[in-house]
Amino acid sequence: MPEAGRVELQLQLQDPRSGLMFWSKRYVESEPIAQRSPEGLAVALSAAMQRIVASSAPELASAMQSHAE
């Protein structure tokens, strides 16, 4: 199996007034490392993180909008 950079991220939204968490999701992404070096790992982790940002942004916006209503 080829080496891969892996990012695991748990995002949570919490109401600042009540302290209650109203949204939470765990994201996991992996990206093969094309070049076995620190730079190659950084490129792989960056690609994985970009996918997490792209998929989480609409979900975060929706959760925040729903909570504000």
C-alpha positions as a Markdown table, in Angstrom:
| # | Residue | x | y | z |
|---|---|---|---|---|
| 1 | Met | 0.0 | 0.0 | 0.0 |
| 2 | Pro | 1.5 | 3.4 | -0.9 |
| 3 | Glu | 2.2 | 5.9 | 1.8 |
| 4 | Ala | -0.4 | 8.6 | 2.4 |
| 5 | Gly | -0.8 | 11.7 | 4.4 |
| 6 | Arg | -3.9 | 11.5 | 6.6 |
| 7 | Val | -5.9 | 14.3 | 8.2 |
| 8 | Glu | -8.6 | 13.7 | 10.9 |
| 9 | Leu | -10.5 | 16.7 | 12.1 |
| 10 | Gln | -13.4 | 17.0 | 14.5 |
| 11 | Leu | -15.4 | 20.2 | 14.0 |
| 12 | Gln | -17.9 | 21.5 | 16.5 |
| 13 | Leu | -20.2 | 24.5 | 16.7 |
| 14 | Gln | -21.2 | 25.7 | 20.2 |
| 15 | Asp | -23.7 | 28.4 | 21.1 |
| 16 | Pro | -21.7 | 31.1 | 23.0 |
| 17 | Arg | -24.6 | 32.1 | 25.2 |
| 18 | Ser | -25.8 | 28.6 | 26.3 |
| 19 | Gly | -22.6 | 26.7 | 25.9 |
| 20 | Leu | -24.5 | 23.9 | 24.2 |
| 21 | Met | -22.9 | 22.2 | 21.2 |
| 22 | Phe | -25.4 | 22.3 | 18.3 |
| 23 | Trp | -23.4 | 20.7 | 15.5 |
| 24 | Ser | -20.5 | 18.3 | 15.3 |
| 25 | Lys | -18.9 | 16.2 | 12.5 |
| 26 | Arg | -15.7 | 14.2 | 12.1 |
| 27 | Tyr | -13.8 | 14.4 | 8.8 |
| 28 | Val | -11.1 | 12.0 | 7.6 |
| 29 | Glu | -9.2 | 12.4 | 4.4 |
| 30 | Ser | -6.1 | 10.7 | 3.0 |
| 31 | Glu | -3.9 | 11.6 | 0.1 |
| 32 | Pro | -1.1 | 9.5 | -1.4 |
| 33 | Ile | 2.4 | 10.9 | -1.0 |
| 34 | Ala | 3.9 | 11.4 | -4.4 |
| 35 | Gln | 7.4 | 12.3 | -3.2 |
| 36 | Arg | 8.8 | 10.7 | -0.1 |
| 37 | Ser | 10.0 | 13.9 | 1.7 |
| 38 | Pro | 8.7 | 16.5 | 4.1 |
| 39 | Glu | 7.6 | 18.6 | 1.2 |
| 40 | Gly | 5.8 | 15.6 | -0.3 |
| 41 | Leu | 4.0 | 15.0 | 3.0 |
| 42 | Ala | 3.1 | 18.7 | 3.2 |
| 43 | Val | 1.6 | 18.6 | -0.3 |
| 44 | Ala | -0.5 | 15.4 | 0.5 |
| 45 | Leu | -1.8 | 16.9 | 3.8 |
| 46 | Ser | -2.6 | 20.1 | 2.1 |
| 47 | Ala | -4.7 | 18.3 | -0.6 |
| 48 | Ala | -6.5 | 16.3 | 2.1 |
| 49 | Met | -7.2 | 19.4 | 4.1 |
| 50 | Gln | -8.5 | 21.3 | 1.1 |
| 51 | Arg | -11.1 | 18.5 | 0.5 |
| 52 | Ile | -12.2 | 18.8 | 4.2 |
| 53 | Val | -12.6 | 22.5 | 3.9 |
| 54 | Ala | -14.6 | 22.2 | 0.6 |
| 55 | Ser | -17.0 | 19.6 | 2.1 |
| 56 | Ser | -17.3 | 21.2 | 5.6 |
| 57 | Ala | -17.9 | 24.9 | 4.6 |
| 58 | Pro | -21.5 | 24.4 | 3.2 |
| 59 | Glu | -22.4 | 22.2 | 6.2 |
| 60 | Leu | -21.0 | 24.7 | 8.7 |
| 61 | Ala | -22.9 | 27.5 | 6.9 |
| 62 | Ser | -26.1 | 25.5 | 7.0 |
| 63 | Ala | -25.8 | 24.6 | 10.6 |
| 64 | Met | -25.1 | 28.2 | 11.6 |
| 65 | Gln | -28.1 | 29.4 | 9.6 |
| 66 | Ser | -30.4 | 26.9 | 11.1 |
| 67 | His | -29.2 | 27.7 | 14.6 |
| 68 | Ala | -29.7 | 31.4 | 14.1 |
| 69 | Glu | -33.4 | 31.0 | 13.2 |
